[in-house]
Amino acid sequence: MKHPIRLLAAECAGMLAESVPIGQLVTEAAATAAVATDCAQGILDACINQHRAIATSLYRHDFGAATAQRA
């Protein structure tokens, strides 16, 4: 027995294929993938920048504490 979500997805894909020319469907799928890739890259960049900011802040805090202990 197939999973209900897979059956629904197959039915939706069938209806979509009947109503939209395949070239347009491929173009739209590619555009959607490009947007998703850009979005994922933006999220990744934001996470990297946040990590760098936290690491820099911690380093400065630790360096400041070590400098104060030496004084």
Distance bins in CASP14 RR format, pairs under 12 A and 6 or more apart:
PFRMAT RR
TARGET T0000
AUTHOR 0000-0000-0000
RMODE 2
METHOD distances of the structure
MODEL  1
1 7 0 0 0 0 1 0 0 0 0 0 0
2 8 0 0 0 0 1 0 0 0 0 0 0
2 9 0 0 0 0 0 1 0 0 0 0 0
2 10 0 0 0 0 1 0 0 0 0 0 0
2 11 0 0 0 0 0 1 0 0 0 0 0
3 9 0 0 0 0 1 0 0 0 0 0 0
3 10 0 0 0 0 0 1 0 0 0 0 0
4 10 0 0 0 0 0 1 0 0 0 0 0
4 11 0 0 0 0 0 1 0 0 0 0 0
5 11 0 0 0 0 0 1 0 0 0 0 0
5 12 0 0 0 0 0 1 0 0 0 0 0
6 12 0 0 0 0 0 1 0 0 0 0 0
6 13 0 0 0 0 0 1 0 0 0 0 0
7 13 0 0 0 0 0 1 0 0 0 0 0
7 14 0 0 0 0 0 1 0 0 0 0 0
8 14 0 0 0 0 0 1 0 0 0 0 0
8 15 0 0 0 0 0 1 0 0 0 0 0
9 15 0 0 0 0 0 1 0 0 0 0 0
9 16 0 0 0 0 0 1 0 0 0 0 0
10 16 0 0 0 0 0 1 0 0 0 0 0
10 17 0 0 0 0 0 1 0 0 0 0 0
11 17 0 0 0 0 0 1 0 0 0 0 0
11 18 0 0 0 0 0 1 0 0 0 0 0
12 18 0 0 0 0 0 1 0 0 0 0 0
12 19 0 0 0 0 0 1 0 0 0 0 0
12 20 0 0 0 0 0 1 0 0 0 0 0
13 19 0 0 0 0 0 1 0 0 0 0 0
13 20 0 0 0 0 0 1 0 0 0 0 0
13 22 0 0 0 0 0 1 0 0 0 0 0
13 25 0 0 0 0 1 0 0 0 0 0 0
13 29 0 0 0 0 0 1 0 0 0 0 0
14 20 0 0 0 0 1 0 0 0 0 0 0
14 22 0 0 0 0 0 1 0 0 0 0 0
14 25 0 0 0 0 0 1 0 0 0 0 0
15 25 0 0 0 0 0 1 0 0 0 0 0
16 22 0 0 0 0 0 1 0 0 0 0 0
16 24 0 0 0 0 0 1 0 0 0 0 0
16 25 1 0 0 1 0 0 0 0 0 0 0
16 26 0 0 0 0 0 1 0 0 0 0 0
16 28 0 0 0 0 1 0 0 0 0 0 0
16 29 0 0 0 0 0 1 0 0 0 0 0
17 23 0 0 0 0 0 1 0 0 0 0 0
17 24 0 0 0 0 0 1 0 0 0 0 0
17 25 1 0 0 1 0 0 0 0 0 0 0
17 26 0 0 0 0 0 1 0 0 0 0 0
17 29 0 0 0 0 0 1 0 0 0 0 0
18 25 0 0 0 0 0 1 0 0 0 0 0
19 25 0 0 0 0 1 0 0 0 0 0 0
20 26 0 0 0 0 1 0 0 0 0 0 0
20 27 0 0 0 0 0 1 0 0 0 0 0
20 28 1 0 0 1 0 0 0 0 0 0 0
20 29 0 0 0 0 0 1 0 0 0 0 0
21 27 0 0 0 0 1 0 0 0 0 0 0
21 28 0 0 0 0 0 1 0 0 0 0 0
22 28 0 0 0 0 0 1 0 0 0 0 0
22 29 0 0 0 0 0 1 0 0 0 0 0
23 29 0 0 0 0 1 0 0 0 0 0 0
23 30 0 0 0 0 1 0 0 0 0 0 0
23 31 0 0 0 0 0 1 0 0 0 0 0
24 30 0 0 0 0 0 1 0 0 0 0 0
24 31 0 0 0 0 0 1 0 0 0 0 0
25 31 0 0 0 0 0 1 0 0 0 0 0
25 32 0 0 0 0 0 1 0 0 0 0 0
26 32 0 0 0 0 0 1 0 0 0 0 0
26 33 0 0 0 0 0 1 0 0 0 0 0
27 33 0 0 0 0 0 1 0 0 0 0 0
27 34 0 0 0 0 0 1 0 0 0 0 0
28 34 0 0 0 0 0 1 0 0 0 0 0
28 35 0 0 0 0 0 1 0 0 0 0 0
29 35 0 0 0 0 0 1 0 0 0 0 0
29 36 0 0 0 0 0 1 0 0 0 0 0
30 36 0 0 0 0 0 1 0 0 0 0 0
30 37 0 0 0 0 0 1 0 0 0 0 0
31 37 0 0 0 0 0 1 0 0 0 0 0
31 38 0 0 0 0 0 1 0 0 0 0 0
32 38 0 0 0 0 0 1 0 0 0 0 0
32 39 0 0 0 0 0 1 0 0 0 0 0
33 39 0 0 0 0 0 1 0 0 0 0 0
33 40 0 0 0 0 0 1 0 0 0 0 0
34 40 0 0 0 0 0 1 0 0 0 0 0
34 41 0 0 0 0 0 1 0 0 0 0 0
35 41 0 0 0 0 0 1 0 0 0 0 0
35 42 0 0 0 0 0 1 0 0 0 0 0
36 42 0 0 0 0 0 1 0 0 0 0 0
36 43 0 0 0 0 0 1 0 0 0 0 0
37 43 0 0 0 0 0 1 0 0 0 0 0
37 44 0 0 0 0 0 1 0 0 0 0 0
38 44 0 0 0 0 0 1 0 0 0 0 0
38 45 0 0 0 0 0 1 0 0 0 0 0
39 45 0 0 0 0 0 1 0 0 0 0 0
39 46 0 0 0 0 0 1 0 0 0 0 0
40 46 0 0 0 0 0 1 0 0 0 0 0
40 47 0 0 0 0 0 1 0 0 0 0 0
41 47 0 0 0 0 0 1 0 0 0 0 0
41 48 0 0 0 0 0 1 0 0 0 0 0
42 48 0 0 0 0 1 0 0 0 0 0 0
42 49 0 0 0 0 1 0 0 0 0 0 0
42 50 0 0 0 0 0 1 0 0 0 0 0
43 49 0 0 0 0 0 1 0 0 0 0 0
43 50 0 0 0 0 0 1 0 0 0 0 0
44 50 0 0 0 0 0 1 0 0 0 0 0
44 51 0 0 0 0 0 1 0 0 0 0 0
45 51 0 0 0 0 0 1 0 0 0 0 0
45 52 0 0 0 0 0 1 0 0 0 0 0
46 52 0 0 0 0 0 1 0 0 0 0 0
46 53 0 0 0 0 0 1 0 0 0 0 0
47 53 0 0 0 0 0 1 0 0 0 0 0
47 54 0 0 0 0 0 1 0 0 0 0 0
48 54 0 0 0 0 0 1 0 0 0 0 0
48 55 0 0 0 0 0 1 0 0 0 0 0
49 55 0 0 0 0 0 1 0 0 0 0 0
49 56 0 0 0 0 0 1 0 0 0 0 0
50 56 0 0 0 0 0 1 0 0 0 0 0
50 57 0 0 0 0 0 1 0 0 0 0 0
51 57 0 0 0 0 0 1 0 0 0 0 0
51 58 0 0 0 0 0 1 0 0 0 0 0
52 58 0 0 0 0 0 1 0 0 0 0 0
52 59 0 0 0 0 0 1 0 0 0 0 0
53 59 0 0 0 0 0 1 0 0 0 0 0
53 60 0 0 0 0 0 1 0 0 0 0 0
54 60 0 0 0 0 0 1 0 0 0 0 0
54 61 0 0 0 0 0 1 0 0 0 0 0
55 61 0 0 0 0 0 1 0 0 0 0 0
55 62 0 0 0 0 0 1 0 0 0 0 0
56 62 0 0 0 0 0 1 0 0 0 0 0
56 63 0 0 0 0 0 1 0 0 0 0 0
57 63 0 0 0 0 0 1 0 0 0 0 0
57 64 0 0 0 0 0 1 0 0 0 0 0
58 64 0 0 0 0 0 1 0 0 0 0 0
58 65 0 0 0 0 0 1 0 0 0 0 0
59 65 0 0 0 0 0 1 0 0 0 0 0
59 66 0 0 0 0 0 1 0 0 0 0 0
60 66 0 0 0 0 0 1 0 0 0 0 0
60 67 0 0 0 0 0 1 0 0 0 0 0
61 67 0 0 0 0 0 1 0 0 0 0 0
61 68 0 0 0 0 0 1 0 0 0 0 0
62 68 0 0 0 0 0 1 0 0 0 0 0
62 69 0 0 0 0 0 1 0 0 0 0 0
63 69 0 0 0 0 0 1 0 0 0 0 0
63 70 0 0 0 0 0 1 0 0 0 0 0
64 70 0 0 0 0 1 0 0 0 0 0 0
64 71 0 0 0 0 1 0 0 0 0 0 0
65 71 0 0 0 0 0 1 0 0 0 0 0
END
